[in-house]
Amino acid sequence: MTFSWSATAGQKLTAQGVSLEYACWGPPPGQATTLVLLHEGLGSVAQWKDLPEELAQATGLGVLAFSRAGYGASDPVALPRPLDYMTREAEDVLGGVLDAAGIQHCILLGHSDGGTIATIYAGSVSDMRVRGLILIAPHFFTEPQGLAAIRAAGQAYQTADLRQRLAKYHTHVDVAFNGWHDAWTDPGFAAWNVADAIDHLRIPVLAIQGTDDPYGSLAQITEIETRIYSPVESLILEGCGHAPHIERRQATLAGIVEFCARLERLEHEKVALA
C-alpha cells in the first residue's frame, strides 16, 4: 500500500496487518520533524478537528494523525480488549505506523490514552526517531474519580445521546466505546499501573493537564516530575477539564509551539557541533 502525505480523508496505511485510517498536514518527513498525534480512548483522526492543520502552521512541522484499530474508519478489533491494550498498542503497533509513514524524526503528541501509549513507547522501545513527548492529560495509574467518570460515561452511552454523537466519528462505534469502557471498568484494571515507563524516558517531555479533569488528577503529572530523568516542563491549566487542546486552545497551542521550537533549536545545535 503506497503512503500518500496529504490530508485527504479516507486514506489507509497498514501496520501489523491491520488497516488504519490516517491524514497528514504540513511538510513531509525528510523536510521537517513530524508531530505524530495519538488520540484519546474514544478519539479518531476526525475528532482532532482543525488542530492538526493549526499545529502544522504554527510549528512549521509535519503532522500525522491516525485512528487506532477499533476507532474511526480503521479496522475493528475483537472484544473484550486485553487490559494491557495500551502497552500492546505501544510495543506492537506504533513502530509499524512510523515505518509505514516513512517517519525520520518525530515528536509524539498524545492525549489521554494516547499520552500513555506515547510514554510506554518512548520508555520501552529503542527508537532514535522519537525526539520528544507532548503528553496531554496522560494517565499512568487508575484513580477512583477517574473510574467513576468512566462508569458515568457508560451510563450516558446507554441512556443519553453519547452513542449517537460518537457514531458520527466511528464506523464501529460499539467496538470503540465498549473496548475502552469495559477495559477500564473491569475489576482487574483497578491495579493497572504503567508509571515505570517514565523511569526509562531519556527525551524532553511537555506535560499538559487541566486542574478540573474528571478522568485524572495532578497526581499523574507529579508522577512524571518525580520519576523522570530527562527535562520536563509542566503546563497546568486552571479550570480546565480533560481536553486542554479544545478547552484552552491558545494556551495549549502556545506551550506546544514553544516546546517544539526549543527542541528544533537543540537539534540544529547538535548538527552544528557534529
C-alpha positions as CSV (number, residue, x, y, z in Angstrom):
1,M,0.0,0.0,0.0
2,T,1.5,3.3,-1.1
3,F,1.7,6.0,1.5
4,S,0.5,9.5,0.4
5,W,1.4,12.5,2.5
6,S,-1.8,14.5,2.4
7,A,-4.9,15.5,4.4
8,T,-7.2,13.6,2.1
9,A,-9.9,11.8,4.0
10,G,-10.2,8.0,3.8
11,Q,-6.5,7.2,3.3
12,K,-5.3,3.9,4.9
13,L,-1.9,2.5,6.0
14,T,-1.2,-1.0,7.2
15,A,0.6,-1.8,10.5
16,Q,0.7,-5.3,11.9
17,G,-1.6,-6.4,9.1
18,V,-4.3,-4.0,10.2
19,S,-5.7,-1.2,8.1
20,L,-5.7,2.2,9.8
21,E,-7.0,5.5,8.6
22,Y,-4.7,8.5,8.6
23,A,-4.2,12.0,7.4
24,C,-1.2,14.3,7.2
25,W,-0.5,18.1,7.1
26,G,2.5,20.3,6.6
27,P,5.9,19.2,5.3
28,P,6.5,15.5,4.8
29,P,9.3,13.5,6.5
30,G,12.7,14.5,5.2
31,Q,11.7,18.1,5.1
32,A,10.8,18.6,8.8
33,T,10.3,16.8,12.0
34,T,6.9,15.2,12.3
35,L,4.3,15.6,15.1
36,V,2.6,12.2,15.5
37,L,-0.8,12.6,17.1
38,L,-2.1,9.8,19.3
39,H,-5.8,10.2,20.2
40,E,-7.7,9.6,23.4
41,G,-9.6,6.5,24.4
42,L,-12.7,7.5,22.3
43,G,-10.9,9.6,19.7
44,S,-10.1,9.3,16.0
45,V,-8.5,11.4,13.2
46,A,-11.7,13.4,12.6
47,Q,-12.0,14.3,16.3
48,W,-8.8,16.3,16.3
49,K,-10.9,18.6,14.0
50,D,-8.7,21.6,12.9
51,L,-5.9,21.1,15.5
52,P,-3.5,19.2,13.2
53,E,-3.6,21.9,10.5
54,E,-3.2,24.6,13.1
55,L,-0.2,22.8,14.6
56,A,1.4,22.4,11.2
57,Q,1.0,26.1,10.5
58,A,2.1,27.3,14.0
59,T,5.2,25.0,14.3
60,G,6.3,24.5,10.7
61,L,6.4,20.8,11.4
62,G,4.7,18.0,9.6
63,V,1.7,16.4,11.4
64,L,0.5,12.8,11.1
65,A,-2.7,11.6,12.8
66,F,-4.1,8.1,12.6
67,S,-7.0,6.2,14.2
68,R,-6.0,3.2,16.2
69,A,-7.7,-0.2,15.4
70,G,-11.3,-0.1,16.6
71,Y,-11.6,3.6,16.1
72,G,-12.7,6.0,13.3
73,A,-12.7,4.2,9.9
74,S,-9.9,1.8,10.9
75,D,-10.3,-1.9,11.1
76,P,-12.3,-3.2,14.2
77,V,-10.8,-5.2,17.0
78,A,-12.0,-8.3,18.8
79,L,-13.6,-7.5,22.2
80,P,-13.0,-7.5,25.0
81,R,-9.8,-5.6,24.7
82,P,-7.0,-7.0,26.9
83,L,-6.3,-5.0,30.0
84,D,-2.8,-4.2,28.8
85,Y,-4.1,-2.8,25.5
86,M,-2.2,0.5,25.7
87,T,1.1,-1.4,26.2
88,R,0.3,-3.6,23.2
89,E,-0.5,-0.5,21.1
90,A,2.8,1.0,22.1
91,E,5.0,-2.1,21.7
92,D,3.3,-3.9,18.8
93,V,1.7,-1.2,16.6
94,L,3.1,2.3,16.9
95,G,6.5,1.5,15.4
96,G,4.9,0.0,12.4
97,V,2.8,3.1,11.9
98,L,6.0,5.3,12.0
99,D,7.6,2.9,9.5
100,A,4.7,2.9,7.1
101,A,4.6,6.7,7.1
102,G,8.4,7.0,6.5
103,I,8.9,9.0,9.7
104,Q,12.5,10.1,10.2
105,H,12.4,12.4,13.2
106,C,9.3,12.9,15.3
107,I,7.7,14.2,18.5
108,L,4.9,12.1,19.8
109,L,1.8,14.1,20.9
110,G,-0.7,12.0,22.8
111,H,-3.9,12.9,24.5
112,S,-5.2,10.7,27.4
113,D,-4.8,7.1,26.3
114,G,-2.6,8.4,23.5
115,G,-0.3,10.1,26.0
116,T,0.0,6.9,27.9
117,I,0.8,5.0,24.7
118,A,3.4,7.6,23.7
119,T,5.1,7.3,27.1
120,I,5.2,3.5,27.0
121,Y,6.7,3.6,23.5
122,A,9.4,6.1,24.4
123,G,10.2,4.2,27.6
124,S,10.3,0.7,26.3
125,V,11.2,0.8,22.6
126,S,14.6,2.0,21.4
127,D,13.7,4.4,18.6
128,M,16.0,7.2,17.9
129,R,13.4,8.8,15.6
130,V,11.5,10.0,18.7
131,R,13.0,13.3,20.0
132,G,10.4,14.4,22.5
133,L,6.9,13.8,24.0
134,I,3.9,16.1,24.4
135,L,1.5,14.5,26.9
136,I,-1.9,16.0,27.3
137,A,-3.9,14.6,30.2
138,P,-2.0,11.3,30.3
139,H,-2.7,8.6,32.9
140,F,-0.3,6.1,34.3
141,F,-2.4,4.5,37.1
142,T,-6.1,4.4,38.0
143,E,-7.7,6.9,40.3
144,P,-11.2,6.4,42.0
145,Q,-12.6,9.6,40.5
146,G,-11.4,8.7,37.0
147,L,-13.0,5.3,37.2
148,A,-16.2,6.9,38.4
149,A,-16.2,9.2,35.4
150,I,-15.8,6.3,33.0
151,R,-18.7,4.5,34.7
152,A,-20.8,7.7,34.2
153,A,-19.8,7.7,30.5
154,G,-21.1,4.2,30.3
155,Q,-24.4,5.2,31.7
156,A,-24.6,8.1,29.2
157,Y,-23.8,5.8,26.3
158,Q,-26.7,3.5,27.3
159,T,-29.3,6.2,28.2
160,A,-28.4,9.5,26.7
161,D,-27.1,10.7,23.3
162,L,-23.4,9.8,23.7
163,R,-23.6,6.8,21.3
164,Q,-25.3,9.0,18.7
165,R,-22.6,11.6,19.0
166,L,-19.7,9.1,18.8
167,A,-21.3,7.3,15.8
168,K,-20.5,10.3,13.7
169,Y,-16.8,9.5,14.0
170,H,-16.6,5.7,14.4
171,T,-17.6,3.1,11.8
172,H,-17.7,0.5,14.6
173,V,-19.0,2.7,17.4
174,D,-19.8,-0.1,19.9
175,V,-16.3,-1.5,19.4
176,A,-14.8,1.9,20.0
177,F,-16.8,2.6,23.2
178,N,-17.1,-0.8,24.8
179,G,-13.4,-1.6,24.1
180,W,-12.4,1.4,26.1
181,H,-15.1,1.4,28.8
182,D,-15.1,-2.3,29.5
183,A,-11.4,-2.5,30.0
184,W,-11.3,0.5,32.4
185,T,-14.2,-0.8,34.4
186,D,-13.0,-4.4,34.6
187,P,-12.3,-5.2,38.3
188,G,-8.8,-6.3,37.3
189,F,-8.0,-2.9,35.8
190,A,-8.1,-1.2,39.2
191,A,-4.5,-2.3,39.8
192,W,-3.3,-1.1,36.4
193,N,-0.1,1.0,36.7
194,V,2.5,1.7,33.9
195,A,4.3,4.5,35.6
196,D,7.6,2.6,35.5
197,A,7.7,3.6,31.8
198,I,8.6,7.1,33.0
199,D,11.8,5.8,34.6
200,H,13.2,4.9,31.2
201,L,12.5,8.2,29.4
202,R,15.6,10.0,28.1
203,I,14.0,12.7,25.9
204,P,12.3,16.0,26.8
205,V,8.7,16.0,27.9
206,L,6.0,18.6,27.9
207,A,3.1,17.6,30.2
208,I,-0.2,19.4,30.0
209,Q,-3.0,19.0,32.5
210,G,-6.3,20.7,33.5
211,T,-7.0,21.1,37.2
212,D,-10.6,20.1,36.7
213,D,-10.0,16.9,34.6
214,P,-12.6,14.3,35.8
215,Y,-10.5,11.4,34.4
216,G,-7.2,12.2,36.1
217,S,-5.7,14.5,38.8
218,L,-2.5,16.4,39.0
219,A,-1.1,13.3,40.6
220,Q,-0.5,12.0,37.1
221,I,1.8,14.9,36.3
222,T,3.5,14.7,39.7
223,E,4.4,11.1,38.8
224,I,6.2,12.3,35.7
225,E,8.0,15.1,37.6
226,T,9.2,12.9,40.4
227,R,10.3,9.9,38.3
228,I,11.7,11.3,35.1
229,Y,15.5,11.7,34.4
230,S,15.2,13.9,31.4
231,P,13.9,17.5,31.1
232,V,10.2,18.0,31.8
233,E,8.0,21.1,31.6
234,S,4.5,21.1,33.1
235,L,1.7,23.3,31.8
236,I,-1.1,23.3,34.4
237,L,-4.3,25.0,33.3
238,E,-6.7,26.2,36.0
239,G,-10.4,25.4,35.5
240,C,-9.7,23.2,32.5
241,G,-11.1,19.7,32.0
242,H,-9.9,16.6,30.1
243,A,-9.3,18.3,26.7
244,P,-6.9,21.3,27.1
245,H,-6.4,21.4,23.3
246,I,-10.1,22.2,23.0
247,E,-11.0,24.0,26.2
248,R,-7.8,26.1,26.4
249,R,-6.7,26.0,22.8
250,Q,-4.5,29.1,22.7
251,A,-2.6,28.4,25.9
252,T,-2.1,24.8,24.9
253,L,-1.0,25.7,21.4
254,A,1.4,28.3,22.7
255,G,3.0,25.7,25.1
256,I,3.3,23.2,22.2
257,V,4.8,25.7,19.8
258,E,7.4,26.9,22.3
259,F,8.4,23.3,23.3
260,C,8.7,22.2,19.6
261,A,10.8,25.3,18.8
262,R,13.1,24.6,21.7
263,L,13.6,21.0,20.5
264,E,14.3,22.1,17.0
265,R,16.9,24.6,18.2
266,L,18.6,21.8,20.2
267,E,18.5,19.5,17.2
268,H,20.2,22.1,14.9
269,E,22.8,22.9,17.6
270,K,23.7,19.1,17.7
271,V,24.1,19.1,14.0
272,A,26.3,22.2,14.0
273,L,28.5,20.7,16.7
274,A,28.9,17.5,14.8
